[in-house]
Amino acid sequence: MVLVPRGGAWGDRVAAAARQRGLDPVVVPLIATGPPTDAAALDRAVRRLVAAVPDRRPSSPSAGADRPDVAGYAWLVVTSATAVTVLAGRVPSLPSGLLVAAVGEPTARAARAAGWSVDLVPRDASAAALVAALPATDGTVLFPRSEIAAPTLVDGLRARGIAVDDVEAYRTVGTGDEPVALDPAPDAVLVTSGSVAREMARRMTPLDPRTLVACIGPGTATDARTAGLPVHVVAPSRSADALLDAVVEALHQPAPDQEGHP
């Protein structure tokens, strides 16, 4: 049994991918998406976005480096599928002159599913890589984010002299306070964000010592350890598919001396 810590379309998709790998998923939503604390900034950003003049898209992202930002934004940068969902729910379609950058392929897939053209996906799925890959621009970058997003992207772009409209688009909230106990204990739990790690530590510890804690990347593994969780599996890339593949490999190997295991 593998615990999938989020519900909705994401949870359904990950559960289906787990079954395809011969795993037995159980969806236990530990976090959910809530509206921003104050929606005024997001409302202003949406008005500015839809006010953009049309047909400003260059033939390539680098060709837009010196393009003036007349009314809207030069770039939209998204670092989560949730940010895509929130913005797409408010803006039926993006202005044709807007360039879109996504932090990794899973986010890019969500953007394309929303009908957006994606102009830039860095080779490394990280905010730092996106900062380095984004072409220089005189226009403003719109960055809709979670209230707990790290400042890496905003600080990095501003350090390059790029203006950023840093907007809280949603909050990540816990789904309750009651303890979560599964019987039998899961063979593995998927930790897909620092928020999941904190909710898991708050509502599911102590975990069964035989349960593998599988994290979606090194940053999330650090968050998990900070929350007091052991870390047994770290996916080589920040995607649910890579995480599930790592879980399958770990579950089919003889148990080594792992962090948190005797």
C-alpha positions, 0 to 999 in steps of 0.5 A: 500500500502506498499513501497518496497525500493529495486528492482531486485530479492530481491524486486520481492521476497519481493513484492511476500511475501507481496502479500501472506500476503494480502498487496499491494506492490509497488517497488520503488528502493531507493538504488542500488548496485555499483562496489567498488571504487577500485576493486584491493583489491577484485581482489586480494582476488578472486585470493587468493580464487581460489588458495586455495588447494582442499579438506581441508574441515573438518568433522565439523567447530570446527575440522578446528580450527588448520588447516593451511591456505596454499594458500587461506582462512580458512573461508568466512564470508558473512553478506548480500545477495549482498555480496554473489551475487557479489562474486558468480559472480566472482567465479563460485564455492568455493574451497572445503576446504573453510568454509562459515559463514553467519550472518543470515538465509536470507544470508545463503539462498542466499549462498545456492542458489549460490551453497555454503555449509554453515557451520555456522549461529549464533543463533542471526543474528548479526555481534557480534554473528558471531564474538562470534560463529566463531571457533578459526582458524590460517587461514585467514577470507575473509570478502567481504562487502559494503563500509559502513559496520560497523567495528563490525565483523572485529574489533571483529575477530581481537580482538580474534587474527584472521586474516581478509582480509577486502575487499570492494566488492560493494558500496550501492548507491542512485538511484537519487535525485528527490523527491519520492511522492506516491499518495495515500501515502503508509500505510507503508514503509519498511526500510531495512538498514541505506542506505534506511533510509537515502535515504528515509529521503532525497527523501521522507520526510515529510512522510504522518503522517499516514504512518508507518515506519517499520524497519528490526531490532533495528540497522536499527531503530536507523539509521532511527531515526538518519536520522530523520525518526519516527519509528513505527514498528521494526521487531523482527528478521532481515528478510524480512518475519519478517518485513512483518509479523510485518507490517501486525500486526501493520496495523490490530491493532487500532493505538496507540500513536506511535512515530511521530504520534499525 
